[in-house]
Amino acid sequence: MIHATCHTADNVVCLEFDATPWFSEAEPPSIIGLAQHGWSSAAIAESLEHRRGYERLHELIQYAAQRLQPESLEDVTWDTFACVVDGPEAMAWLATNRPDIAARIPAEVRQPA
């Protein structure tokens, strides 16, 4: 399991979820980009939110869109929610299950700062 946490910008909704399905299906550039961005991306949550078992993730994203999105219109750089993957767990999983991708992630970005 690759743990990930997601929280709304106002911290009203916070949860942990399994990001492994995303890593199983994501294209190599997406995974490498995630590593290069500190193992943080809303795209993971957005791609999993409609799956069975990820209902709370869907609720978090819905809350962010309905309650926080209007506030973000004033500052388009403001993220309504954030998701962070456990980098060491991701690298361990990739090394076992998708070693070709693990090898392409530069050493300096393998661990979160």
Secondary structure, DSSP 4 states (H G I P E B T S, - for coil): --EEEEEETTSSSEEEEE-HHHHHHS-HHHHHHHHHTTTB-HHHHHHHTTSTT-HHHHHHHHHIIIIIHHHHTS-TT--SEEEEE-HHHHHHHHHHH-HHHHHHS-GGGSS--
